[in-house]
Amino acid sequence: DFGRKAENAVAIELVRRRYEPQYHKEGADVDFVIKEGLKLTGINVCWEKKTPAREKENLDEFAKLRKGAQTKLLAGKNEISEWMENKG
């Protein structure tokens, strides 16, 4: 399952970057939540380039619950690879 492998690769990279990624399940699933100072960022990872609507909807719900939180959707092999190479 490439989706799980992509999530694992992102998790490993987040830890390598010295984040402590957490899973969020309060109303909506978010693969990873990281904290930079007081700023929260929710990250969803999707292997398919054509992202299911629920991935974006879950991030939007997370942003509503955690006012001021940022979100990032990594969708497709190229976008995931680029994020990992660009360190951000």
N, C-alpha and C positions, 0 to 999 in steps of 0.2 A: 504494500500500500504506500504509494508515493506521498500521499498527504501526511501520513504519520511520520514518514522519514523527513519530510520538509519541516514539520513542526519540531521534531527532535533536533534537526540541524540548527534551526533558529534558537531553540532553547540553549543549546551548547554555545552558540555564538553570544547570546545575551550573558550567560555566565562568564564566558571568556572576557567580555567587556566589563565585567565586575558588577553586573546587575544581579538582583535577586528576583527573578521572574516568578510571579504568582499567577494562579489561575483564578478567574473571576466567574462566579455563578450566582449572581444576584439579579434575577429577572432575565438576564441574557448571558449567554456564554461568550467569554472573551478568552482566547488562548493564553495570552500573557498580559500581565500588568507589571509595568516597571515604574520605579520612582526615581526621579532626578531632583534632589532637594525636596521641595514640597510639590513638585509637578508630577502628576500621574500621566502615563501613556498606556492606552490599551492597544494591543497588537493582535490581529487575527491573521492566520496563515492559511492560504488556500492554494493547492497545487494547480488547479485548473485555471487557465487564463480567463475563462468566462465564469466569473465569480457568482455563486448563488446569492440571491438577494439577502438571505438571512445573515450572511457574514457582515455586510454593511449595516443592516438593521441592528444587529447585536452591538456593533461599535457605537452606533448612534444612541442606543439605549444606555450604554455604559457612560457616554459623555453626558447624558441628561442626569443620570444618577450621581455622577461625580463631577459636579460643576467645575468647569475650567480644565477638565482632563482633555488631553489630546488623544487622537487615534491614528492608527496606521494600519493599512490593509496591504499585506504582501501577497499578491496574486500571480500565479504562474511562475514557471521555472526561471525565466529571464529576470523578473522583478525580484524574486527571492535571491538569486545569485548576485544581482547588482547591489542589493542592500548589504549582503554579506561582504562584498568586495569594497564597497564605499564606506563601510563602518558607520552607517547611519541611515 
